[in-house]
Amino acid sequence: MGPVNWLAVFLAAALAVVLGIVWNGPPFQDGRSLSPGKSTRASNYGLVCFVFLISSVMLGHSFARIGAETLAVKPWLYFMQTGGVAIAFVLPAIWLTHVRYRAEPIRRVMDCLFWLVAYLAMGAVFWLLG
């Protein structure tokens, strides 16, 4: 196992948070936001940062287990790993949660699409800094 690229871990998590702010900001504003109230603004951002940091640490560990030599020869593994985790685990959880709470289909699609884009963006950070 190679060393975890901690710079990539933190930058990937930061990029995912920034994407979340942009995704839920003015271009896609539909009355929801990353932090709905002023009193919980800091705690919501903190929770979002924590979730993406945990995800990024897990991905960084995965890439360290694969090894720099393998990743240098097969760079598509960055996107297969991140996209695979998103498609196999994150998107079904988001989709089922939205179904349970009877969210409209477009919100389901937009939220699932965000998580896929966020995970692929994290993969791009690991690839660029690999």
C-alpha positions in Angstrom: 0.0 0.0 0.0 1.3 3.4 -0.9 0.9 6.6 1.1 -2.4 8.4 1.2 -2.2 11.7 -0.7 -3.6 13.9 2.0 -3.4 17.1 0.0 -5.7 15.5 -2.6 -8.0 14.3 0.2 -8.6 17.8 1.5 -8.7 19.5 -1.9 -11.2 16.8 -3.2 -13.5 17.3 -0.2 -13.2 21.1 -0.5 -14.1 20.9 -4.2 -17.1 18.8 -3.5 -18.4 21.3 -0.9 -17.9 24.2 -3.4 -19.8 22.2 -6.0 -22.6 21.7 -3.5 -22.7 25.4 -2.8 -22.8 26.2 -6.5 -25.2 23.4 -7.3 -27.7 24.5 -4.7 -27.1 28.2 -5.3 -28.7 30.6 -7.7 -28.5 28.6 -11.0 -30.5 25.8 -9.5 -32.4 27.6 -6.7 -35.7 26.0 -5.9 -36.2 27.1 -2.4 -33.7 24.7 -0.9 -30.1 25.4 0.1 -27.2 23.8 1.8 -28.0 25.6 5.0 -31.7 26.5 5.3 -31.6 28.7 8.5 -29.3 31.3 9.9 -29.1 29.6 13.3 -28.0 26.3 11.8 -25.8 27.7 8.9 -22.5 26.8 10.5 -23.5 23.4 11.7 -24.9 22.4 8.3 -21.8 23.5 6.5 -19.8 21.7 9.1 -21.8 18.5 8.6 -21.5 18.7 4.8 -17.7 19.3 5.1 -17.4 16.3 7.4 -19.4 14.0 5.1 -17.3 14.9 2.1 -14.1 14.7 4.1 -15.0 11.2 5.3 -15.8 10.2 1.7 -12.6 11.7 0.4 -10.5 10.0 3.1 -12.1 6.7 2.1 -11.3 7.3 -1.6 -7.7 8.4 -0.8 -7.2 5.2 1.2 -8.6 3.2 -1.7 -6.3 4.9 -4.2 -3.3 4.2 -1.9 -4.3 0.5 -1.8 -4.4 0.4 -5.6 -1.0 2.0 -5.8 0.6 4.8 -7.7 2.2 2.5 -10.3 -1.2 0.9 -11.2 -3.0 4.3 -11.3 -0.2 5.8 -13.5 -0.8 3.0 -16.1 -4.6 3.0 -15.7 -5.8 6.5 -14.8 -9.4 5.6 -15.6 -9.4 3.8 -12.3 -9.8 7.1 -10.5 -13.1 7.7 -12.2 -14.2 4.0 -12.0 -13.6 4.0 -8.3 -15.3 7.4 -7.5 -18.1 6.9 -10.0 -18.6 3.3 -8.9 -19.0 4.3 -5.3 -21.4 7.0 -6.2 -23.5 4.8 -8.5 -23.5 1.7 -6.3 -23.9 3.2 -2.9 -24.7 6.9 -2.7 -27.2 7.3 -5.5 -29.5 4.5 -4.4 -29.5 5.8 -0.9 -30.3 9.3 -2.1 -33.0 8.0 -4.5 -34.6 5.8 -1.9 -34.7 8.6 0.7 -36.4 10.9 -1.8 -38.9 8.2 -2.7 -39.7 7.6 0.9 -40.4 11.3 1.4 -42.3 11.6 -1.9 -40.0 14.2 -3.4 -40.8 15.1 -7.0 -38.9 13.1 -9.7 -36.9 16.1 -10.9 -35.5 16.8 -7.4 -34.5 13.1 -7.2 -32.7 13.3 -10.5 -31.0 16.6 -9.7 -29.8 15.5 -6.3 -28.5 12.2 -7.6 -26.8 14.0 -10.5 -25.1 16.3 -8.0 -23.6 13.4 -6.0 -22.4 11.7 -9.1 -20.7 15.0 -10.3 -19.3 15.6 -6.9 -17.7 12.1 -6.7 -16.3 12.3 -10.2 -14.9 15.8 -9.4 -13.2 14.2 -6.4 -11.8 11.6 -8.7 -10.5 14.3 -11.0 -8.6 15.9 -8.0 -7.0 12.6 -7.1 -6.0 12.1 -10.7 -4.5 15.5 -11.2 -2.6 15.3 -7.9 -1.8 11.6 -8.3 
